[in-house]
Amino acid sequence: MSVIARWCFRHRFIVIGGWLLLLAVLAGGVRAAGGSSFSEEYTLSGTESTKAVELLATQFKRTSGDTNTIVLHANSGKVTDPAVKADVKKMLARVAEVPEVGAVADPFSPKVAAQISPDAETAYATVTFTDQKQNLDTENIQQVVDLGSELRSDALQVEFGGAAIGELEKPSTSSSELIGILAAAIVMLFAFGSLVAMAIPLIAAVLALGSAIFSIDLLTQVMSVPSTAPIIAAFIGLGVGIDYALFIVARHRNGIRAGLSPEEATVAAMDTSGRAVIFAGGTVAVAMLGLLILGFSILSGIGLSAAIMVAFAIAVAVTLLPALFAVFGMRVLSRRQRARLKREGPSEAQVSSRWARWAEFVQKRPVPLTIMATVAMMVLVIPFFSLRLGSSDAGNNAGDTTTRQAYDLLADGFGPGHNGPLQLVAKVPSPQAATDFTRLGQEIESVPGVASVQTPPATPAATVQTMQVIPTASPQSKQTSDLIDTLRDRVIPAHEEDGLTVYVGGQTAVHKDFASELSGKMPLFVTIVVVLGCLLLMLAFRSVLIPLTAAVMNLLSAGAGFGIVVAVFQWGWGSSALGAGPAGPVESFLPPMMLAVLFGLSMDYEVFLVSRIHEEWLRTGDNNLAVRRGQAATGQIITAVAIIMICVFTAFVFIGMRIIAEFGLGVAVAILLDALVVRTILVPAAMQLFGKWNWYLPKAVGRFLPHVSVEGPADAPAGGERARAQEPAGDRAQEPADDHVSPPPADDRAQAPADDRASPPADGQSPVLTDKRGD
């Protein structure tokens, strides 16, 4: 790292110009490729809903795409008034001529009379496109909306519903990104007291964010990437980009305060905190790439997008920051700090006395604090056990959107099930099979949970027929999900004779199949992420207990985050206040995305905390002292980092997208608990209780485990004498004489095999993670 740091420092303008050139090249590449091409592919190979789509496409190519609705509501009079009917028919005729529109069902046609409400105040026309929403041209969708909107008046309300229409309502995230950046700026200005020191992490994060977003746009040209991927990647990119830069800037400032030149301070910062950033960022990227093992293209796109974002954040941190340090020189310190350095001379960074007192408080009461913190976390976890995965419908959209208003009009005029009809697609190879399909429709009408069955006229000699089943409940309700199971498992199999094969499809069935498939693979995903995290920590700290403790703590904080999401969004305890609509299922995408992000970010905090504790253990061999000093030295900066993360993720809660609100709130809460409870109480208390067993590694494992330096060597006197001299006096004076966990005897430390514990670097050097000093 020192070679890279020196080169970037001495060639500052080449590095800065190189990053700006790369940004311009990526932007030009996106423009040359015609922009982004996001895909919202939900279908899964081998599921019933996919088979229904594939079977439908074999005979009805122009009507096998996404179905949307144009909802008409008479504010005065009836929709069946002659003048209204005439205008609607003209409008629908023009809609039918729009490119990619395969069919339009006129509500006033005798064949579709069920599309007029009993009170004749509401009617709807169905517009079926030739392809699924992700493959449609947005301009054609907008043209349908524009033609229908021409009929709007005081007497007639016209709204639009359906998945394709919903694509036009995706909100912009730019304001949320700006709020997150401003919040981070305030936190860093308060922490550093310097505008330059505040600006450097922001410059790094914004440059990484821009480069990654353009790269994700290019990625959409070669694989399926959902439109939510850049939003989620922006969450992560702003958070880790600012945080990684903050860690390095803090170390750089400490080096200058200690009397190093800007160049030497840069090298020292990159050789210590820079290494830790690479390791921590690598864990986040690997966790996100774990989404690829689930085998769903839409999640693979999200995981790869997030990994790209983290990779850019790391690259910017280790190359651009040294260049910026060279540009700003001593100005990373405020005027007052520079004046103090000139007046008083170099000084070592001191830990916060408040954090030192808190560390001692936790160390004296590990058992009661552990019990109280665990109970509090478990209470928050309780709602998680009622988690129901699914997909929200338009009833959760913002009240002023046309899709939400269309949803409400259909629910009021026809019943909530009209917002998500099930589509039964059947193979009918013989007349007898066609008769059996008709008989099946008659039986389904009497199935509990079915409002009505609509069977369009069959084409003579057709080998594929369809029918629509209208549920009594909304698309996202559990009753509709249970109805799909009833049809598939009990009703339909009893009629599949004479070659008749029936599949239950439609968007509601697609979402259910996706949730079922994903739930089946979640145990494997969780196992792989947890095991991988444990292996990385074992590699970093040559310990068995530290990785296992971290895994339990990470699952606990993630479970608490999920519990809050369930309470707010599934139980409805405040979801409307967040603009996410009423209660509904938790989005199927959320568990793997949240787990990947939280395990990666929790690893960051674990690495920065335990590496400092590990340093003190290598210096002194005293576990009690190491835990206390490590927590005191890192508590302030980890808290500042967590606050920035929370601000960034919370800023995205109110953008008007339910899945993004779920993700933002869940991660923000989990990070809050991780920083304030897990890293502040549970991890230090557990390490205090485990004593020297924290650093135990079986010889058999140690022989095959490579030695990895999480942070590079930093100058430190052997034996920890300078560290002890710098420890707050109150901390030394109040150190308990009868620690209930005995330190390892000196002889044990001297004679312990290298494979059983991590060996300190040569010449008394060990990794250091010092905290910044306040003014």
Secondary structure, DSSP 4 states (H G I P E B T S, - for coil): -HHHHHHHHHTHHHHHHHHHHHHHHHHHHHHHTTS---------TTSHHHHHHHHHHHH-GGGSS-EEEEEEEESSS-TTSHHHHHHHHHHHHHHTTSTTEEEEE-TTSGGGGGGB-TTSSEEEEEEEESS-GGGS-HHHHHHHHHHHHTT--SSEEEEEESHHHHGGGPPP-HHHHHHHHHHHHHHHHHHH--HHHHHHHHHHHHHHHHHHHHHHHHHTTTS---TTHHHHHHHHHHHHHHHHHHHHHHHHHHHHHTT--HHHHHHHHIIIIIHHHHHHHHHHHHHHHGGGGG--HHHHHHHHHHHHHHHHHHHHHHHHHHHHHHHHGGGGS-HHHHHHHHHH--------HHHHHHHHHHHH-HHHHHHHHHHHHHHHHGGGGG--EE---GGGS-TTSHHHHHHHHHHHHT-GGGGS-EEEEEE--SHHHHHHHHHHHHHHTTSTTEEEEE-PPPPTT-SEEEEEEEESS-TTSHHHHHHHHHIIIIIGGGG--TT-EEEEESHHHHHHHHHHHHHHHHHHHHHHHHHHHHHHHHHHH--SHHHHHHHHHHHHHHHHHHHHHIIIIIS-SSTTTTTS-S--PEETTHHHHHHHHHHHHHHHHHHHHHHHHHHHHHHH--HHHHHHHHHHHHHHHHHHHHHHHHHHHHHTTTSS-HHHHHHHHHHHHHHHHIIIIIIIIIHHHHHHHHGGGGG---HHHHHHSPP--SS--B---GGGHHHHHHS-HHHHHT--TT-SSPPPPHHHHHHS-TTTSPPPPGGG-B---PPPPP-
